Amino acid sequence: METKATPSTAVNAAPFRTHVDSARVGPMSVARIRGVFPQTAYEMRRVVSAERGRFAVALYRSGTAHVAQDGRRFQAGRGDLVVLDTGRPHELSMAGACDIVVIELPHGMLGANADLVGRHVATPRRCDHGAWAVLAAFLSGLADRIDGLVGMPDIHLADALVSLIVAAFAEPAPESAEAGDAMTDQILAHTLANLSDPALSVDSVARRHGISPRYLHQLFQRRDLTFAAWVRHERLIRIRRDLMDPALATRTTAVIAAHWGIHDHGHLSRALKKEFGLTAAEFRLMARADRHNA
């Protein structure tokens, strides 16, 4: 995450020292930022690049920070997690000794859940319970072992991290979330975790959450989605990933597709072509070319 620092208007602003370790995890970047910022604070503004549509998810292991976006302004402290949409105006200021883990990822990795995460920008969440505690432990583990991320297979690690982020943000604060949004978020998280289940359907998911299939359709309509189209898209994303995975190079396309609940090979190639512009065979050829050129 590229940043630049400019002094605030406070008096006696002194130079500060920072150390940044970073690594790539698929299309994500992982960074650990450690430093001593003057108590007067420095305002940190992200250098906006041509690459828009990314979230920064920051876990504060120590220190405090003031964050602002979309008219919200909060102070985050130790054990808080904050998300910012880096492609839009935002502010971040820190003071004192800080140790921060930052994950930056494209909106597209979250699929339909990008809206879910985007609703929580500049709203610190405590990471002391449930999925939030699991996510915080995972991020801290990445920060402590960031040197080991360089050069390692990262496709599944990135997927695991996305799943944890979605699970955490689908665990809304009861006092602040509308019942319908909370239910939809829970359904999205549950469905993502069970995409490989051949029995996954509107009926099974509705039954799992104690609602009628009609109400499930209504919940998805509020977000301009249909359940079947969303599930198909998420499955195609994972099939594309597996087709490009060197570890699965000997696995047939049919086996990969069946693992994600698609059994019509002809339909698969048409669906991939429509969704991503390439057929299954073309993805396999691309993967082999990438391995040859590596």
C-alpha positions in Angstrom: 0.0 0.0 0.0 1.8 3.1 -1.2 1.3 6.1 1.2 2.8 9.5 1.7 2.9 11.6 4.9 2.3 15.3 5.4 2.5 17.0 8.8 -0.7 18.1 10.5 -1.2 21.7 11.6 -0.3 20.8 15.2 2.7 22.4 16.8 6.1 20.7 17.3 5.4 17.9 14.7 8.6 15.8 14.7 9.8 13.4 12.1 8.6 9.9 12.6 10.1 6.4 12.0 8.3 3.6 10.3 9.2 0.1 9.1 7.1 -1.7 6.5 7.2 -5.4 5.6 5.0 -6.5 2.7 4.2 -9.4 0.5 1.8 -10.4 -2.3 -0.9 -13.0 -1.7 -2.5 -13.5 -5.1 -4.2 -10.3 -6.1 -3.9 -9.1 -2.4 -1.1 -7.2 -0.7 -0.2 -7.8 2.9 1.8 -5.3 4.9 2.9 -4.9 8.5 3.5 -1.2 9.4 5.4 -0.5 12.6 6.5 3.0 13.7 6.5 5.7 16.3 4.4 8.6 15.2 4.5 11.9 17.0 1.7 12.6 19.4 0.7 15.5 17.2 0.0 12.9 14.5 0.6 12.8 10.8 -2.1 12.7 8.2 -1.7 9.7 5.9 -3.3 10.0 2.5 -3.1 7.1 0.0 -1.6 8.0 -3.3 -4.5 7.3 -5.7 -3.4 5.3 -8.7 -5.2 4.2 -11.8 -6.1 0.9 -10.0 -9.4 1.7 -8.3 -11.9 -0.5 -6.6 -9.8 -1.8 -3.7 -10.4 -2.1 0.1 -7.8 -1.8 2.8 -8.6 -3.9 5.9 -6.4 -2.8 8.8 -6.0 -4.6 12.2 -4.5 -2.4 14.9 -2.3 -4.5 17.1 -1.1 -1.5 19.1 -1.5 2.3 19.0 -4.4 4.5 18.0 -5.6 6.0 14.8 -8.3 8.3 13.6 -10.1 7.2 10.4 -12.7 9.0 8.3 -14.7 8.2 5.2 -18.2 8.9 4.0 -18.9 11.3 6.8 -17.9 8.9 9.5 -15.1 9.7 11.8 -13.9 7.3 14.5 -10.9 6.5 16.7 -9.5 2.9 16.4 -7.4 1.3 19.1 -5.7 -2.0 19.9 -7.8 -4.9 18.8 -9.9 -2.9 16.3 -10.3 -3.7 12.7 -11.1 -1.0 10.2 -11.9 -1.1 6.5 -11.5 1.8 4.0 -12.3 2.1 0.3 -8.9 3.3 -0.9 -10.2 4.5 -4.3 -12.4 7.2 -2.6 -11.5 10.2 -0.4 -10.5 9.1 3.1 -8.3 10.2 6.0 -6.1 8.2 8.4 -4.0 9.7 11.2 -1.9 7.9 13.8 -0.1 8.9 17.0 2.4 7.1 19.2 3.8 3.7 18.7 1.7 1.7 16.3 1.8 -1.9 14.9 -0.7 -2.4 12.1 -1.5 -5.2 9.7 -3.0 -4.0 6.4 -4.6 -6.2 3.7 -5.4 -4.6 0.4 -7.7 -6.5 -2.0 -9.8 -5.8 -5.1 -13.5 -5.4 -4.6 -14.0 -8.2 -7.2 -12.5 -10.8 -4.9 -15.5 -10.3 -2.6 -18.1 -10.7 -5.3 -21.5 -9.7 -4.1 -20.0 -9.2 -0.6 -18.2 -6.1 -1.7 -21.4 -4.1 -0.9 -21.5 -5.8 2.5 -17.9 -4.8 3.4 -18.4 -1.3 1.8 -21.2 -0.5 4.2 -18.8 -0.7 7.1 -16.0 1.7 5.9 -14.5 3.8 8.7 -16.4 1.8 11.4 -14.0 0.1 13.7 -15.0 -3.4 14.8 -13.7 -5.1 18.0 -11.9 -8.4 17.3 -12.5 -10.1 20.6 -15.3 -12.6 19.7 -16.6 -14.9 17.0 -15.4 -14.6 13.5 -13.7 -11.3 14.3 -11.4 -13.0 16.7 -10.5 -15.7 14.2 -9.8 -13.1 11.5 -7.6 -11.0 13.9 -5.6 -14.1 14.8 -5.2 -15.0 11.1 -4.0 -11.5 10.2 -1.6 -11.4 13.2 -0.2 -14.7 12.1 0.4 -13.4 8.6 2.1 -10.3 10.0 4.4 -12.3 12.2 5.4 -14.6 9.3 5.3 -12.2 6.4 8.7 -13.2 5.2 7.5 -16.7 4.7 4.8 -15.6 2.3 7.2 -14.6 -0.5 7.2 -17.3 -3.2 4.7 -19.6 -1.6 1.6 -20.9 -3.4 -1.0 -18.2 -2.6 -4.2 -19.0 -4.4 -5.9 -20.9 -1.6 -4.4 -18.6 1.1 -6.1 -15.6 -0.6 -9.4 -17.5 -0.8 -9.2 -18.4 2.9 -8.5 -14.8 3.8 -11.5 -13.6 1.7 -13.7 -16.2 3.4 -12.7 -15.0 6.9 -13.3 -11.4 5.9 -16.8 -12.2 4.6 -17.6 -14.3 7.7 -16.6 -11.5 10.0 -18.5 -8.8 8.2 -21.5 -11.1 8.0 -21.6 -11.2 11.8 -23.3 -7.8 12.2 -23.8 -5.8 15.4 -27.4 -6.6 16.3 -28.2 -3.1 17.5 -27.1 -1.5 14.2 -28.1 -3.9 11.5 -31.5 -4.2 9.9 -32.9 -7.7 10.2 -33.1 -8.2 6.4 -29.5 -7.1 5.7 -28.2 -9.2 8.6 -30.1 -12.3 7.2 -28.8 -11.7 3.7 -25.2 -11.3 4.9 -25.5 -14.6 6.8 -26.9 -16.4 3.8 -24.1 -15.1 1.6 -21.5 -16.2 4.0 -23.1 -19.7 4.5 -23.5 -20.2 0.8 -19.9 -19.3 0.0 -18.7 -21.8 2.6 -20.8 -24.5 1.0 -20.4 -23.8 -2.7 -19.1 -27.3 -3.4 -22.2 -29.0 -1.8 -24.2 -30.6 -4.7 -27.4 -30.2 -2.6 -27.0 -26.4 -2.4 -30.3 -24.8 -3.5 -32.7 -22.1 -2.7 -34.8 -24.6 -0.7 -31.9 -26.0 1.3 -30.5 -22.6 2.1 -33.9 -21.2 3.1 -34.5 -24.2 5.3 -31.1 -23.8 6.9 -31.9 -20.2 7.9 -35.5 -20.8 8.9 -37.1 -18.7 6.1 -39.3 -19.5 3.1 -37.7 -19.7 -0.4 -39.9 -16.8 -1.5 -38.5 -14.6 1.3 -34.9 -15.6 0.3 -35.6 -14.5 -3.3 -37.0 -11.2 -1.9 -33.8 -10.7 0.1 -31.6 -11.1 -2.9 -33.8 -8.9 -5.1 -33.1 -6.0 -2.6 -29.5 -6.3 -3.7 -30.3 -6.6 -7.4 -29.3 -10.3 -7.4 -30.8 -13.7 -8.0 -29.7 -16.6 -5.9 -29.0 -18.9 -8.8 -27.1 -16.4 -10.9 -25.0 -15.4 -7.9 -24.1 -19.0 -7.0 -23.2 -19.8 -10.6 -20.9 -16.7 -10.7 -19.1 -17.7 -7.5 -18.7 -21.3 -8.7 -17.3 -20.1 -12.0 -14.7 -17.9 -10.2 -13.5 -21.0 -8.3 -13.5 -23.2 -11.3 -11.4 -20.6 -13.2 -9.0 -20.5 -10.2 -8.6 -24.3 -10.1 -8.1 -24.5 -13.9 -5.1 -22.1 -13.5 -3.7 -23.8 -10.4 -0.5 -25.7 -11.2 -1.2 -28.1 -8.3 -4.4 -29.2 -10.1 -2.8 -29.5 -13.6 -3.4 -33.2 -13.8 -7.1 -33.0 -12.7 -9.5 -33.0 -15.5 -11.8 -30.1 -16.2 -14.8 -32.3 -15.6 -13.6 -33.3 -12.2 -12.9 -29.6 -11.2 -16.3 -28.5 -12.5 -18.1 -31.4 -10.7 -16.4 -30.4 -7.4 -18.1 -27.0 -7.7 -21.5 -28.4 -8.6 -21.4 -28.0 -12.4 -21.7 -31.4 -14.3 -22.4 -30.2 -17.9 -19.0 -29.8 -19.5 -20.4 -28.1 -22.6 -22.4 -25.7 -20.5 -19.3 -25.0 -18.4 -17.2 -23.8 -21.4 -20.0 -21.6 -22.6 -20.5 -20.1 -19.2 -16.8 -19.4 -18.7 -16.6 -17.8 -22.1 -19.6 -15.6 -21.4 -18.3 -14.7 -17.9 -14.6 -14.3 -18.5 -14.0 -14.3 -22.2 -12.2 -17.7 -22.3 -13.2 -21.3 -22.4 -12.0 -24.0 -20.0 -9.5 -25.2 -22.5 -8.2 -21.7 -23.1 -7.7 -21.2 -19.4 -5.7 -24.4 -19.3 -3.5 -23.3 -22.2 -2.9 -19.9 -20.5 -1.8 -21.7 -17.3 0.6 -23.9 -19.2 2.1 -20.9 -21.0 2.5 -19.1 -17.7 4.3 -22.1 -16.1 6.6 -22.4 -19.2 7.5 -18.7 -19.0 8.0 -18.6 -15.3 
